[in-house]
Amino acid sequence: MDKKNGWGYFEWESGNSYRGWYVDDEREGFGEMRWTDGSVYRGSWHKGVQHGIGIMLFSNGDRRAGMFEQNFYKYNITTTEDYD
C-alpha cells in the first residue's frame, strides 16, 4: 500500500487542508494546516499531531505561539513576529 512520504498537500472533503512533510502517511516535521473557518496552524508535527514549536492563528484574530504537545498549546514563546 502506498503511503505519503516527503513534502505533500492533502485536502479533506470538508475543505480543510494540510501542506507539509509526511512520514509513513502521517504529518511529521514542519507543516501548515488550514481549517475552513479561517484558522491556521503553522509549525511542528509529530505522528500526525501538533507537537513542538508552532503558531495557531484563530479566525477571530487570536493567536497562540509557543510549544504544542499532542495537539494542545502548552506555553508561549517570547515573540510571534518570526512566525508571521
Buried (B, 14 or more C-beta within 10 A) or exposed (E): EEEBEEEBEBEEEEEBBBBBBBBEBBBBBBBBBBBEEEBBBBBBBBEBBBBEBBBBBBEEEEBBBBBBEEEEBEEEBEEBEEBE
